[in-house]
Structures are given as structure tokens and as C-alpha cells.
Amino acid sequence: LQPAWSFRTGELGEGLARRDKLTFEATPILVGRTLYFPTATGIVHAIDAATGAARWRFDAQIDRRLRYSEVASRGVTYWDGGAGAVSAAPGTACRTRIFFGTIDGRLFALDAETGKPCRDFGTNGSADLSKGVRLRSKPEYGVTSPPVVVGNVVVTGSAIGDN
């Protein structure tokens, strides 16, 4: 056996306040011929599974100056319209979606074909999950695990750094 290809995310933690906490713990998912996975800093990659070529890249633009309690992202979730949903025509924006959470407590929906935010989800493609949660500071609250879609509902866990 020998490697068919390799891919580098380019994420080295530049400008990250807790660079020492930076990890890569993501498990890629395969949908058709595309692998999807995030970096700990909220950068999602879609790459061609056969060649390793980048299809698209999305950056959630987390504030790297903050000292997050955990700097990890373990994966993304794919959604194809859900059971019983009317299937949109190929090429329709956000017909299929990638959902993922960030270390700054946001949940994103991206068009699986283009990587562009789905404007009909949350506020222009993201929802701030920390709204209404009383925190001493924003970096205490984050999402590190991939969400799950049940029917047409996105369910995600979160973490609050309490140490």
C-alpha cells in the first residue's frame, strides 16, 4: 500500500491566543466523491476524495485573540433534505447542506456544493448558540462535536469550560 494523495489544511494556529491547545480531531465524512471536514478554528474543507483536490473552503472567522477553553472540532454533518422533504432541483442553493459548530458557540449551515452559507438558516447562515446563556466570558462556551439531524431538526451539544 502507498498513499494516493495528501492534503494540508494550512492551519498552524497563527494568531491564536491558545495555540498550545490547537488540535486536529476531525473525522471526515464522505458523500459521493467529496470528503468534508473542519479544522479546530472553524475552517471547513470539501475535497475530491479521488484526487485530494480542494473543491471549496469556508472560514467561520472565529476571533483568534480569545482564549477558548477548548480548541477542537470533531466533524461536520451532511443533510440532504430530510425524510419526506420535496427534493429541490440540482443546482438549487442549499439543496444539500453541511452543518457544523464552532469553538465560539455558533452553528453554521453551508451549501454542500459551494461552501456558501445558507442565508435561510439563522442569521445569514449561522446561529449564535450562546444567546441567552449567562457566561462570564464568550470563550467559555463552544461546540466541538458534529451536530446530528433528526428529520428536519438540527441537534447539537455544547461545552462550557468550568475549570
Z-matrix of the N, CA and C atoms (Angstrom, degrees):
N
C 1 1.445
C 2 1.518 1 109.72
N 3 1.323 2 115.93 1 146.49
C 4 1.456 3 120.82 2 174.99
C 5 1.526 4 108.86 3 -146.54
N 6 1.318 5 117.38 4 153.99
C 7 1.473 6 119.71 5 -179.20
C 8 1.526 7 111.29 6 -60.63
N 9 1.324 8 115.78 7 138.19
C 10 1.462 9 121.34 8 176.54
C 11 1.524 10 110.34 9 -84.81
N 12 1.332 11 116.94 10 -34.63
C 13 1.457 12 122.74 11 178.67
C 14 1.520 13 108.75 12 -168.37
N 15 1.312 14 117.24 13 167.29
C 16 1.463 15 121.79 14 173.45
C 17 1.525 16 107.88 15 -135.61
N 18 1.306 17 115.38 16 157.87
C 19 1.460 18 121.63 17 -178.41
C 20 1.514 19 108.30 18 -137.12
N 21 1.315 20 116.91 19 134.58
C 22 1.458 21 121.91 20 177.60
C 23 1.523 22 108.96 21 -115.22
N 24 1.329 23 116.17 22 130.11
C 25 1.463 24 120.71 23 -178.70
C 26 1.522 25 112.00 24 -74.60
N 27 1.311 26 117.26 25 -25.00
C 28 1.469 27 120.75 26 -176.63
C 29 1.519 28 112.34 27 84.06
N 30 1.324 29 118.19 28 -2.12
C 31 1.466 30 121.57 29 -178.05
C 32 1.525 31 110.01 30 -82.87
N 33 1.328 32 115.13 31 110.28
C 34 1.459 33 120.97 32 178.25
C 35 1.521 34 111.64 33 -117.58
N 36 1.335 35 116.59 34 5.45
C 37 1.456 36 120.27 35 177.82
C 38 1.511 37 114.95 36 83.09
N 39 1.316 38 117.74 37 16.95
C 40 1.461 39 119.93 38 -179.72
C 41 1.521 40 111.40 39 -58.05
N 42 1.329 41 116.34 40 129.01
C 43 1.448 42 122.28 41 178.51
C 44 1.515 43 114.41 42 78.43
N 45 1.315 44 117.40 43 1.22
C 46 1.460 45 121.84 44 -177.51
C 47 1.529 46 109.38 45 -83.59
N 48 1.334 47 116.49 46 125.39
C 49 1.464 48 121.54 47 -177.90
C 50 1.518 49 112.28 48 -60.02
N 51 1.325 50 117.75 49 -35.31
C 52 1.469 51 121.85 50 -178.96
C 53 1.529 52 109.42 51 -114.15
N 54 1.300 53 115.53 52 53.49
C 55 1.461 54 121.17 53 -178.92
C 56 1.537 55 111.56 54 -55.50
N 57 1.330 56 116.48 55 -31.81
C 58 1.463 57 121.18 56 179.52
C 59 1.527 58 112.15 57 -65.72
N 60 1.341 59 118.03 58 -19.71
C 61 1.467 60 122.46 59 179.98
C 62 1.530 61 112.55 60 -92.74
N 63 1.335 62 117.84 61 -7.54
C 64 1.466 63 121.89 62 -176.02
C 65 1.527 64 110.72 63 -61.06
N 66 1.341 65 115.80 64 130.21
C 67 1.460 66 121.61 65 178.76
C 68 1.524 67 109.76 66 -131.32
N 69 1.302 68 116.16 67 166.57
C 70 1.459 69 121.22 68 166.67
C 71 1.516 70 106.07 69 -125.99
N 72 1.333 71 116.24 70 104.85
C 73 1.458 72 122.05 71 -175.80
C 74 1.521 73 112.38 72 -123.73
N 75 1.313 74 118.20 73 11.07
C 76 1.461 75 121.74 74 -174.06
C 77 1.522 76 112.02 75 -74.46
N 78 1.318 77 114.46 76 140.55
C 79 1.453 78 121.78 77 170.54
C 80 1.526 79 106.52 78 -104.20
N 81 1.330 80 117.83 79 113.50
C 82 1.470 81 119.40 80 179.75
C 83 1.525 82 111.32 81 -63.66
N 84 1.327 83 115.36 82 152.74
C 85 1.465 84 120.17 83 171.51
C 86 1.521 85 107.62 84 -112.85
N 87 1.318 86 115.68 85 148.33
C 88 1.459 87 122.22 86 179.88
C 89 1.518 88 108.44 87 -112.27
N 90 1.334 89 115.36 88 122.90
C 91 1.462 90 121.88 89 176.13
C 92 1.524 91 106.18 90 -128.45
N 93 1.319 92 116.84 91 113.88
C 94 1.461 93 119.67 92 -175.12
C 95 1.522 94 109.19 93 63.17
N 96 1.315 95 116.02 94 -120.06
C 97 1.466 96 121.46 95 178.04
C 98 1.519 97 112.33 96 -108.20
N 99 1.325 98 117.31 97 18.70
C 100 1.465 99 120.36 98 -176.62
C 101 1.522 100 111.24 99 -119.12
N 102 1.337 101 115.51 100 132.26
C 103 1.461 102 122.69 101 171.69
C 104 1.526 103 107.63 102 -97.22
N 105 1.329 104 116.94 103 134.94
C 106 1.461 105 122.78 104 177.41
C 107 1.521 106 108.35 105 -121.70
N 108 1.338 107 117.29 106 136.20
C 109 1.464 108 120.95 107 175.72
C 110 1.532 109 109.52 108 -162.93
N 111 1.355 110 115.99 109 154.85
C 112 1.461 111 120.95 110 178.49
C 113 1.528 112 111.63 111 -106.78
N 114 1.325 113 115.12 112 162.02
C 115 1.459 114 120.45 113 166.04
C 116 1.523 115 106.79 114 -96.74
N 117 1.306 116 116.91 115 168.68
C 118 1.465 117 121.44 116 -179.81
C 119 1.523 118 112.03 117 -61.92
N 120 1.320 119 117.55 118 -24.15
C 121 1.459 120 121.91 119 -176.85
C 122 1.528 121 113.34 120 -95.48
N 123 1.333 122 117.09 121 17.77
C 124 1.458 123 120.15 122 173.74
C 125 1.516 124 115.39 123 79.37
N 126 1.315 125 116.73 124 28.97
C 127 1.459 126 120.48 125 174.50
C 128 1.528 127 106.71 126 -105.77
N 129 1.337 128 115.97 127 118.16
C 130 1.462 129 120.56 128 -178.89
C 131 1.526 130 109.07 129 -100.41
N 132 1.324 131 114.70 130 135.79
C 133 1.462 132 121.62 131 179.09
C 134 1.518 133 109.68 132 -115.49
N 135 1.320 134 115.89 133 141.86
C 136 1.456 135 123.45 134 169.79
C 137 1.523 136 105.10 135 -121.68
N 138 1.338 137 116.13 136 121.47
C 139 1.462 138 119.20 137 -177.98
C 140 1.527 139 110.59 138 -130.48
N 141 1.307 140 114.87 139 151.71
C 142 1.453 141 121.76 140 177.50
C 143 1.530 142 108.29 141 -68.88
N 144 1.314 143 117.13 142 120.58
C 145 1.459 144 121.27 143 -175.59
C 146 1.524 145 112.97 144 -66.94
N 147 1.314 146 118.08 145 -27.00
C 148 1.461 147 120.88 146 -178.28
C 149 1.519 148 112.69 147 -81.79
N 150 1.341 149 117.00 148 -33.73
C 151 1.466 150 120.15 149 -173.73
C 152 1.525 151 114.70 150 -114.25
N 153 1.339 152 117.47 151 -20.74
C 154 1.465 153 121.00 152 -175.76
C 155 1.516 154 112.99 153 82.89
N 156 1.333 155 117.48 154 4.87
C 157 1.464 156 121.03 155 -179.89
C 158 1.530 157 110.59 156 -75.48
N 159 1.328 158 115.89 157 140.44
C 160 1.462 159 120.75 158 179.04
C 161 1.522 160 110.20 159 -68.63
N 162 1.330 161 115.89 160 133.39
C 163 1.471 162 121.53 161 173.51
C 164 1.528 163 108.98 162 -94.70
N 165 1.360 164 115.84 163 -48.07
C 166 1.458 165 120.82 164 175.42
C 167 1.518 166 109.24 165 -159.52
N 168 1.333 167 114.69 166 166.77
C 169 1.460 168 123.08 167 179.83
C 170 1.517 169 107.21 168 -142.28
N 171 1.333 170 117.27 169 134.91
C 172 1.463 171 122.05 170 177.10
C 173 1.524 172 108.64 171 -125.45
N 174 1.324 173 116.63 172 133.45
C 175 1.462 174 122.16 173 179.52
C 176 1.519 175 109.17 174 -114.79
N 177 1.336 176 117.69 175 118.32
C 178 1.464 177 122.97 176 -179.93
C 179 1.524 178 112.76 177 -73.10
N 180 1.312 179 117.64 178 -6.79
C 181 1.469 180 122.59 179 176.34
C 182 1.533 181 112.43 180 56.41
N 183 1.328 182 116.44 181 55.13
C 184 1.461 183 118.47 182 174.93
C 185 1.530 184 108.31 183 -67.95
N 186 1.319 185 116.82 184 157.65
C 187 1.456 186 121.50 185 176.41
C 188 1.527 187 107.84 186 -81.39
N 189 1.313 188 115.98 187 106.01
C 190 1.467 189 121.69 188 -174.89
C 191 1.531 190 113.00 189 -72.60
N 192 1.316 191 117.66 190 -11.82
C 193 1.469 192 120.85 191 -179.24
C 194 1.525 193 112.27 192 -78.83
N 195 1.346 194 117.57 193 -18.25
C 196 1.457 195 121.26 194 -177.46
C 197 1.528 196 111.32 195 -78.84
N 198 1.324 197 115.80 196 151.69
C 199 1.465 198 122.07 197 -179.38
C 200 1.533 199 109.38 198 -98.37
N 201 1.324 200 116.04 199 82.74
C 202 1.461 201 122.00 200 -178.33
C 203 1.516 202 110.76 201 -65.41
N 204 1.343 203 116.13 202 144.80
C 205 1.463 204 119.77 203 -178.57
C 206 1.533 205 111.38 204 -69.35
N 207 1.325 206 117.25 205 -26.20
C 208 1.460 207 121.63 206 176.59
C 209 1.520 208 108.51 207 -143.99
N 210 1.327 209 116.45 208 140.19
C 211 1.464 210 120.59 209 -179.25
C 212 1.526 211 107.62 210 -123.34
N 213 1.352 212 114.16 211 81.28
C 214 1.458 213 120.85 212 -178.41
C 215 1.522 214 109.02 213 -152.82
N 216 1.312 215 115.76 214 154.62
C 217 1.458 216 122.23 215 170.42
C 218 1.520 217 106.07 216 -145.63
N 219 1.320 218 115.90 217 125.67
C 220 1.459 219 119.39 218 -170.99
C 221 1.520 220 115.07 219 -100.16
N 222 1.326 221 117.52 220 -3.16
C 223 1.453 222 117.73 221 176.14
C 224 1.512 223 114.42 222 157.31
N 225 1.314 224 113.97 223 -179.97
C 226 1.463 225 123.59 224 179.54
C 227 1.522 226 108.37 225 -126.54
N 228 1.327 227 116.31 226 170.44
C 229 1.462 228 122.09 227 178.63
C 230 1.528 229 109.06 228 -128.07
N 231 1.312 230 116.27 229 140.96
C 232 1.465 231 122.90 230 178.16
C 233 1.520 232 109.22 231 -102.09
N 234 1.330 233 116.73 232 140.49
C 235 1.465 234 122.46 233 177.66
C 236 1.521 235 108.21 234 -132.82
N 237 1.322 236 116.50 235 130.32
C 238 1.469 237 120.73 236 -176.29
C 239 1.522 238 113.82 237 -109.84
N 240 1.304 239 117.87 238 18.33
C 241 1.459 240 120.63 239 179.46
C 242 1.508 241 113.12 240 114.56
N 243 1.312 242 117.02 241 -15.82
C 244 1.451 243 120.23 242 175.85
C 245 1.518 244 113.46 243 81.92
N 246 1.293 245 115.31 244 160.34
C 247 1.468 246 122.24 245 179.52
C 248 1.520 247 110.37 246 -62.77
N 249 1.311 248 115.96 247 129.29
C 250 1.460 249 120.70 248 176.98
C 251 1.520 250 114.58 249 79.55
N 252 1.329 251 117.72 250 -1.41
C 253 1.466 252 119.97 251 -179.36
C 254 1.530 253 109.41 252 -74.06
N 255 1.311 254 115.48 253 148.13
C 256 1.459 255 120.58 254 175.08
C 257 1.514 256 107.00 255 -74.34
N 258 1.303 257 117.37 256 121.03
C 259 1.451 258 121.48 257 -176.64
C 260 1.528 259 110.70 258 -72.36
N 261 1.321 260 115.65 259 124.72
C 262 1.461 261 121.03 260 177.40
C 263 1.528 262 108.92 261 -76.65
N 264 1.300 263 115.81 262 156.53
C 265 1.461 264 121.28 263 -179.88
C 266 1.526 265 110.56 264 -66.38
N 267 1.343 266 117.28 265 145.69
C 268 1.462 267 120.04 266 175.20
C 269 1.527 268 109.60 267 -52.87
N 270 1.321 269 115.47 268 141.53
C 271 1.459 270 120.42 269 -178.81
C 272 1.522 271 113.49 270 90.93
N 273 1.340 272 117.17 271 -11.77
C 274 1.460 273 121.05 272 176.89
C 275 1.523 274 108.35 273 -70.91
N 276 1.331 275 117.17 274 131.83
C 277 1.465 276 121.24 275 -179.20
C 278 1.521 277 110.79 276 -56.60
N 279 1.305 278 116.23 277 132.03
C 280 1.463 279 124.79 278 175.04
C 281 1.527 280 114.15 279 61.39
N 282 1.313 281 116.25 280 26.93
C 283 1.472 282 121.68 281 173.95
C 284 1.527 283 109.21 282 -60.22
N 285 1.331 284 115.92 283 -40.29
C 286 1.461 285 123.30 284 172.31
C 287 1.521 286 106.93 285 -122.79
N 288 1.329 287 116.35 286 147.47
C 289 1.471 288 119.38 287 -172.61
C 290 1.520 289 112.31 288 -134.13
N 291 1.322 290 113.58 289 154.10
C 292 1.455 291 123.32 290 170.46
C 293 1.520 292 106.52 291 -112.29
N 294 1.337 293 116.76 292 124.11
C 295 1.467 294 121.85 293 176.28
C 296 1.522 295 108.55 294 -108.06
N 297 1.339 296 116.12 295 140.84
C 298 1.462 297 120.15 296 174.55
C 299 1.522 298 109.70 297 -158.20
N 300 1.332 299 114.76 298 154.59
C 301 1.455 300 121.55 299 177.44
C 302 1.516 301 110.29 300 -106.76
N 303 1.331 302 115.41 301 161.54
C 304 1.461 303 121.01 302 -177.91
C 305 1.528 304 111.49 303 -120.92
N 306 1.319 305 115.78 304 162.64
C 307 1.463 306 120.81 305 179.88
C 308 1.522 307 112.05 306 -69.00
N 309 1.334 308 117.64 307 -10.76
C 310 1.466 309 119.88 308 175.71
C 311 1.532 310 111.92 309 -100.85
N 312 1.344 311 116.68 310 16.08
C 313 1.452 312 121.40 311 171.05
C 314 1.516 313 116.56 312 80.23
N 315 1.334 314 117.37 313 29.38
C 316 1.463 315 120.34 314 175.81
C 317 1.520 316 110.03 315 -111.21
N 318 1.323 317 115.11 316 152.18
C 319 1.456 318 122.59 317 175.35
C 320 1.520 319 107.16 318 -116.98
N 321 1.327 320 116.83 319 127.87
C 322 1.469 321 122.34 320 -176.55
C 323 1.515 322 111.33 321 -113.82
N 324 1.335 323 115.73 322 150.50
C 325 1.457 324 124.18 323 169.03
C 326 1.527 325 106.58 324 -123.26
N 327 1.327 326 116.15 325 121.28
C 328 1.472 327 121.69 326 -179.87
C 329 1.523 328 109.54 327 -117.70
N 330 1.316 329 115.85 328 147.89
C 331 1.457 330 121.05 329 172.42
C 332 1.531 331 107.01 330 -66.45
N 333 1.328 332 117.69 331 120.66
C 334 1.462 333 121.08 332 -176.66
C 335 1.521 334 112.69 333 -63.69
N 336 1.328 335 117.67 334 -24.75
C 337 1.468 336 120.97 335 -179.53
C 338 1.526 337 112.81 336 -80.82
N 339 1.342 338 116.90 337 -36.56
C 340 1.470 339 120.65 338 -171.37
C 341 1.523 340 114.78 339 -116.35
N 342 1.350 341 117.71 340 -21.05
C 343 1.457 342 120.84 341 -175.96
C 344 1.514 343 113.63 342 81.86
N 345 1.313 344 117.37 343 4.44
C 346 1.468 345 120.76 344 178.93
C 347 1.531 346 109.54 345 -82.35
N 348 1.347 347 117.53 346 144.92
C 349 1.464 348 119.86 347 178.39
C 350 1.531 349 111.87 348 -60.47
N 351 1.328 350 115.69 349 142.74
C 352 1.464 351 122.15 350 176.28
C 353 1.529 352 107.35 351 -82.99
N 354 1.310 353 116.64 352 105.13
C 355 1.472 354 122.49 353 -172.65
C 356 1.524 355 113.28 354 -63.02
N 357 1.343 356 117.52 355 -18.74
C 358 1.464 357 119.97 356 -179.74
C 359 1.526 358 112.71 357 -86.92
N 360 1.331 359 117.36 358 3.39
C 361 1.459 360 121.94 359 179.12
C 362 1.524 361 109.34 360 -107.92
N 363 1.337 362 116.71 361 125.49
C 364 1.467 363 120.26 362 178.84
C 365 1.508 364 111.01 363 57.14
N 366 1.320 365 115.97 364 -132.74
C 367 1.459 366 122.45 365 175.77
C 368 1.522 367 107.61 366 -107.57
N 369 1.319 368 115.78 367 102.19
C 370 1.469 369 121.63 368 179.22
C 371 1.530 370 113.59 369 55.03
N 372 1.328 371 116.90 370 36.94
C 373 1.453 372 120.32 371 173.29
C 374 1.514 373 115.79 372 106.32
N 375 1.328 374 118.63 373 -5.43
C 376 1.464 375 119.35 374 177.99
C 377 1.520 376 111.33 375 -141.66
N 378 1.328 377 114.86 376 155.43
C 379 1.460 378 121.59 377 177.22
C 380 1.524 379 107.95 378 -125.30
N 381 1.337 380 116.42 379 131.60
C 382 1.456 381 121.73 380 177.50
C 383 1.525 382 107.50 381 -83.63
N 384 1.328 383 116.94 382 106.19
C 385 1.453 384 121.86 383 -176.59
C 386 1.524 385 113.48 384 -76.13
N 387 1.314 386 117.12 385 -12.44
C 388 1.465 387 119.89 386 -179.03
C 389 1.528 388 112.37 387 -86.14
N 390 1.329 389 116.88 388 -6.57
C 391 1.470 390 119.68 389 178.01
C 392 1.514 391 109.68 390 -58.73
N 393 1.316 392 116.09 391 127.78
C 394 1.454 393 121.19 392 179.17
C 395 1.519 394 114.24 393 84.84
N 396 1.333 395 117.92 394 -3.48
C 397 1.461 396 121.58 395 177.66
C 398 1.531 397 107.26 396 -96.18
N 399 1.326 398 116.29 397 125.00
C 400 1.470 399 118.84 398 -179.56
C 401 1.525 400 109.32 399 -80.51
N 402 1.317 401 115.03 400 118.06
C 403 1.465 402 121.83 401 -178.11
C 404 1.514 403 110.14 402 -128.56
N 405 1.314 404 116.00 403 151.95
C 406 1.470 405 119.25 404 172.34
C 407 1.520 406 109.24 405 -72.50
N 408 1.329 407 116.27 406 -37.84
C 409 1.467 408 120.47 407 177.90
C 410 1.525 409 109.14 408 -152.76
N 411 1.308 410 116.30 409 150.18
C 412 1.468 411 123.20 410 -176.27
C 413 1.539 412 113.46 411 -55.67
N 414 1.334 413 119.71 412 -40.78
C 415 1.472 414 118.49 413 -176.25
C 416 1.523 415 115.39 414 -67.08
N 417 1.332 416 118.54 415 -4.80
C 418 1.462 417 120.74 416 179.04
C 419 1.527 418 112.14 417 -75.11
N 420 1.320 419 117.85 418 -19.73
C 421 1.463 420 122.50 419 -172.25
C 422 1.517 421 109.88 420 -114.81
N 423 1.316 422 117.87 421 127.16
C 424 1.457 423 119.85 422 179.11
C 425 1.512 424 112.63 423 -158.55
N 426 1.317 425 114.86 424 171.98
C 427 1.460 426 122.59 425 177.77
C 428 1.523 427 107.04 426 -121.39
N 429 1.326 428 116.77 427 125.20
C 430 1.461 429 119.90 428 180.00
C 431 1.524 430 112.90 429 -118.75
N 432 1.318 431 117.44 430 -16.15
C 433 1.469 432 120.81 431 -178.93
C 434 1.522 433 110.76 432 -101.74
N 435 1.327 434 117.33 433 152.78
C 436 1.462 435 118.59 434 177.34
C 437 1.522 436 110.84 435 -68.26
N 438 1.327 437 116.97 436 144.69
C 439 1.463 438 119.18 437 175.85
C 440 1.526 439 109.96 438 -73.49
N 441 1.320 440 115.31 439 175.02
C 442 1.467 441 121.57 440 174.26
C 443 1.528 442 106.18 441 -128.52
N 444 1.311 443 116.02 442 146.36
C 445 1.461 444 120.27 443 177.22
C 446 1.514 445 107.56 444 -108.05
N 447 1.322 446 116.04 445 125.41
C 448 1.456 447 122.93 446 178.05
C 449 1.524 448 106.46 447 -116.78
N 450 1.331 449 116.76 448 108.67
C 451 1.460 450 120.11 449 -172.66
C 452 1.517 451 108.76 450 64.63
N 453 1.310 452 116.61 451 -113.77
C 454 1.466 453 121.44 452 177.13
C 455 1.521 454 111.31 453 -118.93
N 456 1.336 455 116.50 454 28.45
C 457 1.455 456 122.23 455 179.48
C 458 1.511 457 109.64 456 -118.22
N 459 1.324 458 116.93 457 132.15
C 460 1.461 459 121.86 458 177.00
C 461 1.529 460 107.28 459 -94.29
N 462 1.336 461 115.61 460 127.23
C 463 1.455 462 121.50 461 179.37
C 464 1.519 463 107.91 462 -118.59
N 465 1.337 464 116.95 463 131.43
C 466 1.454 465 119.65 464 178.59
C 467 1.516 466 110.24 465 -140.27
N 468 1.300 467 114.76 466 152.14
C 469 1.455 468 120.99 467 172.97
C 470 1.519 469 108.25 468 -92.29
N 471 1.295 470 115.45 469 176.14
C 472 1.461 471 120.78 470 175.69
C 473 1.506 472 108.60 471 -152.31
N 474 1.302 473 115.35 472 171.75
C 475 1.464 474 120.60 473 179.31
C 476 1.515 475 108.72 474 -134.16
N 477 1.320 476 115.07 475 144.08
C 478 1.454 477 120.51 476 172.81
C 479 1.520 478 106.59 477 -121.89
N 480 1.333 479 115.77 478 117.09
C 481 1.458 480 120.60 479 179.08
C 482 1.518 481 109.10 480 -66.56
N 483 1.333 482 115.66 481 116.20
C 484 1.458 483 118.81 482 -175.43
C 485 1.523 484 113.07 483 -116.83
N 486 1.315 485 116.24 484 14.39
C 487 1.456 486 116.80 485 -179.91
C 488 1.501 487 111.34 486 -109.69
